[in-house]
């Protein structure tokens, strides 16, 4: 899809620098209040109760079965993203939202310095889903959630959730979870787009008349030319997106 050059979109009014800075200073008061409100929510979140989880809940890693408590890797806390998976489907048909979120997670050392581990818990079989991880070039810890563990960990929710755990000795507790727009904190691309004049360019946004808005909010905003957007750079780099499924074919790069 070819985007219009900026000159063909409506533009903000032009002001002198003093007037422009005065408007930013007015907005900054609201931005600071928003930040403080977020701090207050985080403080409330830290005071939530927690629920015990079976520490021996089985997961599947590169070397086979792994109990949940071992995923902490000796640390006291764990953040896990539960990635959706369409078993038997090719890479192009995998979840665009989960790909969008996970593609942003790379540097874990800052979490580790706070005694926090991070891992992806994928809905699909390990052999198949780990090929997707490798195709995408992700290096974060990756585990498959076998069916016997789904009810213990997901508990009437769905994959696509972000979960925080706490380990106290040999016991494990779930302390918080979120989903939907709560997952946006995984993806700084959205935060950066919110700083631009045209924003996310999604239909739901409150933007002035004439602003570009070409994306919906049901997954299309995270796909481009038939596959999750982040896959295209991997395809163009020559990576193999074969997941070992019967319907998979090697996808050649296309112009997009």
LUMBA-649265 format. One record per residue (C-alpha): residue number from 1; residue in one letter; x, y, z. Coordinates in nm, 2 decimals. Example, Ala and Ser with C-alpha at 12.3 -4.5 7.8 and 13.67 -1.06 7.14 Angstrom:
2
+-----+------+--------+--------+--------+
: pos : code :      u :      v :      w :
+-----+------+--------+--------+--------+
:   1 :    a :   1.23 :  -0.45 :   0.78 :
:   2 :    s :   1.37 :  -0.11 :   0.71 :
+-----+------+--------+--------+--------+
This chain:
256
+-----+------+--------+--------+--------+
: pos : code :      u :      v :      w :
+-----+------+--------+--------+--------+
:   1 :    x :   0.00 :   0.00 :   0.00 :
:   2 :    x :   0.14 :   0.33 :  -0.10 :
:   3 :    x :   0.11 :   0.61 :   0.15 :
:   4 :    x :   0.05 :   0.97 :   0.05 :
:   5 :    x :   0.35 :   1.20 :   0.09 :
:   6 :    x :   0.32 :   1.43 :   0.39 :
:   7 :    x :   0.24 :   1.73 :   0.16 :
:   8 :    x :  -0.09 :   1.57 :   0.06 :
:   9 :    x :  -0.21 :   1.54 :   0.42 :
:  10 :    x :  -0.36 :   1.82 :   0.62 :
:  11 :    x :  -0.10 :   2.00 :   0.83 :
:  12 :    x :  -0.10 :   2.16 :   1.17 :
:  13 :    x :  -0.12 :   2.54 :   1.19 :
:  14 :    x :   0.21 :   2.72 :   1.18 :
:  15 :    x :   0.31 :   2.94 :   1.48 :
:  16 :    x :   0.61 :   3.14 :   1.59 :
:  17 :    x :   0.85 :   2.95 :   1.82 :
:  18 :    x :   0.73 :   3.15 :   2.13 :
:  19 :    x :   0.36 :   3.06 :   2.07 :
:  20 :    x :   0.45 :   2.70 :   1.99 :
:  21 :    x :   0.65 :   2.66 :   2.31 :
:  22 :    x :   0.37 :   2.82 :   2.52 :
:  23 :    x :   0.13 :   2.55 :   2.39 :
:  24 :    x :   0.38 :   2.28 :   2.47 :
:  25 :    x :   0.42 :   2.42 :   2.82 :
:  26 :    x :   0.04 :   2.40 :   2.87 :
:  27 :    x :   0.04 :   2.04 :   2.75 :
:  28 :    x :   0.33 :   1.95 :   2.97 :
:  29 :    x :   0.12 :   2.02 :   3.28 :
:  30 :    x :  -0.13 :   1.76 :   3.17 :
:  31 :    x :   0.15 :   1.52 :   3.07 :
:  32 :    x :   0.30 :   1.54 :   3.41 :
:  33 :    x :  -0.03 :   1.48 :   3.57 :
:  34 :    x :  -0.07 :   1.17 :   3.35 :
:  35 :    x :   0.27 :   1.05 :   3.46 :
:  36 :    x :   0.18 :   1.10 :   3.83 :
:  37 :    x :  -0.15 :   0.91 :   3.78 :
:  38 :    x :   0.05 :   0.62 :   3.63 :
:  39 :    x :   0.28 :   0.62 :   3.93 :
:  40 :    x :  -0.02 :   0.61 :   4.16 :
:  41 :    x :  -0.16 :   0.31 :   3.97 :
:  42 :    x :   0.17 :   0.13 :   3.99 :
:  43 :    x :   0.18 :   0.19 :   4.36 :
:  44 :    x :  -0.17 :   0.04 :   4.39 :
:  45 :    x :  -0.06 :  -0.25 :   4.17 :
:  46 :    x :   0.22 :  -0.32 :   4.41 :
:  47 :    x :  -0.03 :  -0.36 :   4.69 :
:  48 :    x :  -0.25 :  -0.62 :   4.53 :
:  49 :    x :  -0.29 :  -0.96 :   4.69 :
:  50 :    x :  -0.15 :  -1.26 :   4.50 :
:  51 :    x :  -0.26 :  -1.61 :   4.41 :
:  52 :    x :  -0.06 :  -1.93 :   4.45 :
:  53 :    x :   0.03 :  -2.12 :   4.13 :
:  54 :    x :   0.17 :  -2.48 :   4.11 :
:  55 :    x :   0.55 :  -2.43 :   4.08 :
:  56 :    x :   0.58 :  -2.77 :   3.91 :
:  57 :    x :   0.34 :  -2.67 :   3.63 :
:  58 :    x :   0.51 :  -2.83 :   3.32 :
:  59 :    x :   0.64 :  -2.63 :   3.03 :
:  60 :    x :   0.84 :  -2.74 :   2.73 :
:  61 :    x :   1.18 :  -2.59 :   2.65 :
:  62 :    x :   1.46 :  -2.66 :   2.42 :
:  63 :    x :   1.57 :  -2.96 :   2.64 :
:  64 :    x :   1.22 :  -3.09 :   2.71 :
:  65 :    x :   0.99 :  -3.06 :   3.01 :
:  66 :    x :   1.07 :  -2.77 :   3.25 :
:  67 :    x :   0.88 :  -2.69 :   3.57 :
:  68 :    x :   0.75 :  -2.33 :   3.60 :
:  69 :    x :   0.98 :  -2.25 :   3.89 :
:  70 :    x :   1.29 :  -2.32 :   3.68 :
:  71 :    x :   1.19 :  -2.05 :   3.43 :
:  72 :    x :   1.27 :  -1.80 :   3.70 :
:  73 :    x :   1.63 :  -1.89 :   3.64 :
:  74 :    x :   1.71 :  -1.83 :   4.01 :
:  75 :    x :   1.55 :  -1.49 :   4.02 :
:  76 :    x :   1.26 :  -1.39 :   4.25 :
:  77 :    x :   1.03 :  -1.25 :   3.98 :
:  78 :    x :   0.92 :  -1.35 :   3.63 :
:  79 :    x :   0.73 :  -1.17 :   3.36 :
:  80 :    x :   0.58 :  -1.40 :   3.10 :
:  81 :    x :   0.40 :  -1.31 :   2.78 :
:  82 :    x :   0.15 :  -1.58 :   2.66 :
:  83 :    x :   0.19 :  -1.58 :   2.28 :
:  84 :    x :  -0.11 :  -1.70 :   2.07 :
:  85 :    x :  -0.03 :  -1.97 :   1.82 :
:  86 :    x :  -0.22 :  -2.12 :   1.52 :
:  87 :    x :  -0.09 :  -2.48 :   1.51 :
:  88 :    x :  -0.02 :  -2.61 :   1.16 :
:  89 :    x :  -0.04 :  -2.27 :   1.00 :
:  90 :    x :   0.24 :  -2.10 :   0.81 :
:  91 :    x :   0.44 :  -1.81 :   0.95 :
:  92 :    x :   0.24 :  -1.55 :   0.75 :
:  93 :    x :  -0.08 :  -1.66 :   0.93 :
:  94 :    x :   0.06 :  -1.64 :   1.29 :
:  95 :    x :  -0.08 :  -1.38 :   1.53 :
:  96 :    x :   0.01 :  -1.03 :   1.42 :
:  97 :    x :  -0.06 :  -0.88 :   1.76 :
:  98 :    x :   0.17 :  -1.12 :   1.95 :
:  99 :    x :   0.43 :  -1.08 :   1.68 :
: 100 :    x :   0.40 :  -0.70 :   1.73 :
: 101 :    x :   0.44 :  -0.72 :   2.10 :
: 102 :    x :   0.72 :  -0.98 :   2.12 :
: 103 :    x :   0.92 :  -0.82 :   1.84 :
: 104 :    x :   0.99 :  -0.53 :   2.06 :
: 105 :    x :   1.14 :  -0.74 :   2.35 :
: 106 :    x :   1.52 :  -0.77 :   2.32 :
: 107 :    x :   1.73 :  -0.63 :   2.60 :
: 108 :    x :   1.67 :  -0.82 :   2.92 :
: 109 :    x :   1.97 :  -0.71 :   3.13 :
: 110 :    x :   1.78 :  -0.42 :   3.29 :
: 111 :    x :   1.51 :  -0.66 :   3.41 :
: 112 :    x :   1.77 :  -0.90 :   3.53 :
: 113 :    x :   1.94 :  -0.62 :   3.73 :
: 114 :    x :   1.61 :  -0.59 :   3.92 :
: 115 :    x :   1.60 :  -0.97 :   3.99 :
: 116 :    x :   1.33 :  -1.02 :   3.72 :
: 117 :    x :   1.34 :  -1.29 :   3.45 :
: 118 :    x :   1.14 :  -1.27 :   3.13 :
: 119 :    x :   1.00 :  -1.55 :   2.90 :
: 120 :    x :   0.75 :  -1.62 :   2.63 :
: 121 :    x :   0.50 :  -1.90 :   2.70 :
: 122 :    x :   0.37 :  -2.00 :   2.36 :
: 123 :    x :   0.04 :  -2.17 :   2.29 :
: 124 :    x :   0.18 :  -2.39 :   2.02 :
: 125 :    x :   0.40 :  -2.70 :   2.01 :
: 126 :    x :   0.77 :  -2.62 :   2.09 :
: 127 :    x :   0.93 :  -2.76 :   1.77 :
: 128 :    x :   0.69 :  -2.56 :   1.55 :
: 129 :    x :   0.67 :  -2.23 :   1.75 :
: 130 :    x :   1.05 :  -2.22 :   1.82 :
: 131 :    x :   1.11 :  -2.22 :   1.45 :
: 132 :    x :   0.90 :  -1.91 :   1.43 :
: 133 :    x :   1.12 :  -1.76 :   1.71 :
: 134 :    x :   1.43 :  -1.84 :   1.51 :
: 135 :    x :   1.29 :  -1.70 :   1.19 :
: 136 :    x :   1.21 :  -1.38 :   1.37 :
: 137 :    x :   1.56 :  -1.37 :   1.53 :
: 138 :    x :   1.43 :  -1.35 :   1.88 :
: 139 :    x :   1.67 :  -1.45 :   2.16 :
: 140 :    x :   1.44 :  -1.43 :   2.46 :
: 141 :    x :   1.37 :  -1.75 :   2.66 :
: 142 :    x :   1.09 :  -1.95 :   2.48 :
: 143 :    x :   0.86 :  -2.22 :   2.62 :
: 144 :    x :   0.56 :  -2.41 :   2.49 :
: 145 :    x :   0.26 :  -2.45 :   2.72 :
: 146 :    x :   0.13 :  -2.81 :   2.69 :
: 147 :    x :  -0.25 :  -2.86 :   2.71 :
: 148 :    x :  -0.22 :  -3.00 :   3.06 :
: 149 :    x :  -0.07 :  -2.68 :   3.18 :
: 150 :    x :  -0.31 :  -2.43 :   3.01 :
: 151 :    x :  -0.58 :  -2.44 :   3.27 :
: 152 :    x :  -0.33 :  -2.41 :   3.55 :
: 153 :    x :  -0.17 :  -2.10 :   3.40 :
: 154 :    x :  -0.43 :  -1.93 :   3.19 :
: 155 :    x :  -0.74 :  -2.02 :   3.41 :
: 156 :    x :  -1.04 :  -1.91 :   3.20 :
: 157 :    x :  -0.85 :  -1.63 :   3.03 :
: 158 :    x :  -0.68 :  -1.65 :   2.68 :
: 159 :    x :  -0.34 :  -1.64 :   2.53 :
: 160 :    x :  -0.23 :  -1.28 :   2.46 :
: 161 :    x :  -0.19 :  -1.20 :   2.83 :
: 162 :    x :   0.10 :  -1.05 :   3.01 :
: 163 :    x :   0.16 :  -1.20 :   3.36 :
: 164 :    x :   0.38 :  -1.12 :   3.66 :
: 165 :    x :   0.49 :  -1.39 :   3.90 :
: 166 :    x :   0.68 :  -1.39 :   4.23 :
: 167 :    x :   0.88 :  -1.68 :   4.37 :
: 168 :    x :   0.91 :  -1.72 :   4.75 :
: 169 :    x :   1.14 :  -2.02 :   4.81 :
: 170 :    x :   0.98 :  -2.32 :   4.66 :
: 171 :    x :   0.64 :  -2.15 :   4.61 :
: 172 :    x :   0.52 :  -1.94 :   4.31 :
: 173 :    x :   0.25 :  -1.68 :   4.30 :
: 174 :    x :   0.08 :  -1.48 :   4.03 :
: 175 :    x :   0.07 :  -1.11 :   4.13 :
: 176 :    x :  -0.08 :  -0.93 :   3.82 :
: 177 :    x :  -0.20 :  -0.98 :   3.47 :
: 178 :    x :  -0.32 :  -0.77 :   3.18 :
: 179 :    x :  -0.42 :  -0.79 :   2.82 :
: 180 :    x :  -0.55 :  -0.59 :   2.52 :
: 181 :    x :  -0.42 :  -0.23 :   2.55 :
: 182 :    x :  -0.25 :  -0.32 :   2.87 :
: 183 :    x :   0.01 :  -0.50 :   2.65 :
: 184 :    x :   0.10 :  -0.18 :   2.48 :
: 185 :    x :   0.38 :  -0.12 :   2.73 :
: 186 :    x :   0.57 :  -0.40 :   2.56 :
: 187 :    x :   0.58 :  -0.20 :   2.23 :
: 188 :    x :   0.75 :   0.14 :   2.24 :
: 189 :    x :   0.66 :   0.19 :   1.87 :
: 190 :    x :   0.31 :   0.29 :   1.99 :
: 191 :    x :   0.45 :   0.53 :   2.25 :
: 192 :    x :   0.67 :   0.69 :   1.99 :
: 193 :    x :   0.39 :   0.72 :   1.73 :
: 194 :    x :   0.18 :   0.90 :   1.99 :
: 195 :    x :   0.45 :   1.17 :   1.99 :
: 196 :    x :   0.42 :   1.23 :   1.62 :
: 197 :    x :   0.17 :   1.48 :   1.46 :
: 198 :    x :  -0.02 :   1.20 :   1.28 :
: 199 :    x :  -0.02 :   0.96 :   1.57 :
: 200 :    x :  -0.09 :   0.59 :   1.51 :
: 201 :    x :  -0.30 :   0.67 :   1.21 :
: 202 :    x :  -0.58 :   0.44 :   1.33 :
: 203 :    x :  -0.95 :   0.50 :   1.28 :
: 204 :    x :  -1.04 :   0.52 :   1.65 :
: 205 :    x :  -0.80 :   0.81 :   1.72 :
: 206 :    x :  -0.93 :   1.16 :   1.79 :
: 207 :    x :  -0.74 :   1.34 :   1.51 :
: 208 :    x :  -0.82 :   1.67 :   1.33 :
: 209 :    x :  -1.00 :   1.65 :   0.99 :
: 210 :    x :  -0.77 :   1.55 :   0.71 :
: 211 :    x :  -0.52 :   1.36 :   0.93 :
: 212 :    x :  -0.42 :   1.02 :   0.77 :
: 213 :    x :  -0.62 :   0.73 :   0.93 :
: 214 :    x :  -0.59 :   0.41 :   0.74 :
: 215 :    x :  -0.56 :   0.14 :   1.01 :
: 216 :    x :  -0.83 :  -0.05 :   1.20 :
: 217 :    x :  -0.80 :  -0.20 :   1.54 :
: 218 :    x :  -0.87 :  -0.57 :   1.48 :
: 219 :    x :  -0.52 :  -0.67 :   1.37 :
: 220 :    x :  -0.49 :  -0.51 :   1.03 :
: 221 :    x :  -0.28 :  -0.23 :   1.19 :
: 222 :    x :  -0.01 :  -0.49 :   1.26 :
: 223 :    x :  -0.01 :  -0.66 :   0.92 :
: 224 :    x :   0.12 :  -0.56 :   0.58 :
: 225 :    x :   0.06 :  -0.73 :   0.25 :
: 226 :    x :  -0.07 :  -1.05 :   0.41 :
: 227 :    x :   0.16 :  -1.11 :   0.70 :
: 228 :    x :   0.26 :  -0.96 :   1.03 :
: 229 :    x :   0.46 :  -0.64 :   0.95 :
: 230 :    x :   0.78 :  -0.74 :   1.13 :
: 231 :    x :   0.82 :  -1.05 :   0.92 :
: 232 :    x :   0.90 :  -0.85 :   0.60 :
: 233 :    x :   1.25 :  -0.75 :   0.72 :
: 234 :    x :   1.33 :  -1.11 :   0.79 :
: 235 :    x :   1.20 :  -1.23 :   0.46 :
: 236 :    x :   1.41 :  -0.97 :   0.28 :
: 237 :    x :   1.71 :  -1.08 :   0.47 :
: 238 :    x :   1.67 :  -1.42 :   0.33 :
: 239 :    x :   1.55 :  -1.60 :   0.64 :
: 240 :    x :   1.35 :  -1.92 :   0.60 :
: 241 :    x :   1.00 :  -1.90 :   0.74 :
: 242 :    x :   0.93 :  -2.27 :   0.71 :
: 243 :    x :   0.78 :  -2.39 :   1.04 :
: 244 :    x :   0.78 :  -2.75 :   0.94 :
: 245 :    x :   0.40 :  -2.75 :   0.88 :
: 246 :    x :   0.24 :  -2.93 :   0.59 :
: 247 :    x :   0.10 :  -2.61 :   0.44 :
: 248 :    x :   0.42 :  -2.42 :   0.47 :
: 249 :    x :   0.60 :  -2.31 :   0.16 :
: 250 :    x :   0.91 :  -2.09 :   0.13 :
: 251 :    x :   0.79 :  -1.74 :   0.09 :
: 252 :    x :   0.99 :  -1.52 :  -0.14 :
: 253 :    x :   1.02 :  -1.15 :  -0.07 :
: 254 :    x :   0.76 :  -0.93 :  -0.23 :
: 255 :    x :   0.75 :  -0.56 :  -0.27 :
: 256 :    x :   0.55 :  -0.38 :  -0.01 :
+-----+------+--------+--------+--------+
